[in-house]
């Protein structure tokens, strides 16, 4: 019966009575009743508050939210750890102690973790962010339904991106995904920048942001059953820096019982921005800036840092960020000998981690936004179709300065730099911005992703790779069409935004999407849905004839185009990427 929901929602008594009455007198038409009439009845009569009792006896109060065609149940701002403030600042997450019967209001958007706020990818997800140190919250979205206790739902645990420095779990509206797939979506906040990755002072535990995520996954293992979820079918998914964190977790010896499969989108631990082996000089420079910004001294610095004001901490974050060479990140993960045992390359090849399915995705033109930002810093505009890099000399400066010999200006560059220019331009000065974007995207995102997929496959993980090359005719900027399908453009389709009328968190409308956008969105959600449920992605509906096998089985990837979906060989791409990585990791400086 409807009042036996697995997650103990509180239902209007009159609705229960009317439902039972209709089921009895209209028994011959029960299937039609369940399919058409009762969903409407529930949408119109659902109480706002939904109460779920956790394992520790605390009661989480969420709410029903109407979407385009259904109602989903949303819990926003569910605490999974004690606030990391006071003596818990710069400490590993600890359990939040709550008395049985304590009510927690989970109907408000939680603050993001402390950060210097910007939104580098506003195409799909622009939202004003408020932030606080009290930020260790997660959000739960589940379809408003009456599934019995025996049928638990698969769970997708989403880790946001943002260069380990920005973003939050709630910015990505997953209501459309939940409505379409009937999978429970959990999104998480974790500490960022120096609050989450202050990895250069021995008294502060390293990789705190990663430890936050592990703590949240442990919370999910204990409590997601109360929300109708199956804790044996938890899949972690992240994009960009979130994808890198997913692959760190996938290859860690500490996560075996926390999730069943992984999805890494446009981010991996092998990316040059996702790991650092910082020099003693750089470490000292950052440390001195932090002390100066906060007014602390070398005597009892941790005690002082724990009492520093938020403004002082934000100033320290800003000033340390000015030290790094974009697009490399200021506060990436490091080896801590516990969670991250060794270098990313060693961890993939030799780490002691279980074999689990991995779905890996990249976009066709990962480097466009990076190329525009780097060129702009050198007073070269690459925004519009009519813009271009003026000559090969400028191309060399833009690329080699950032890849091989940072802080060494022309005419000095490396032998490998010369080979690199030849590899991407063939010494031809036509369409240099497209070649430059290709080089930056390959170096920073695409090739590390593909090599990670290839290496994990060699370790007997079932890895499925796709390349997203769908450019919407309805939302693309025709004046910037040279950019192609940029970094993270697949995520909006995965989360079902083309099928949503508007965001459930704001007044933003999603009314520019057309039929083809909705078709691709359904395809992407089907891929994620089947992978989360079974560990194998399946192409359904209009693309059912496409047979997508793992890299181990076929060495092919799924190529998603505007009007068709095909599988293609990875051989040439992997060979190209290996050649590139050999060039950019061997630096012999030479003047030419």
Order of alpha helices (4+ residues) and beta strands (2+ residues): alpha-alpha-beta-beta-beta-beta-beta-alpha-beta-beta-beta-alpha-beta-alpha-alpha-beta-alpha-beta-alpha-alpha-alpha-alpha-beta-alpha-alpha-beta-alpha-alpha-alpha-beta-alpha-alpha-alpha-beta-beta-alpha-beta
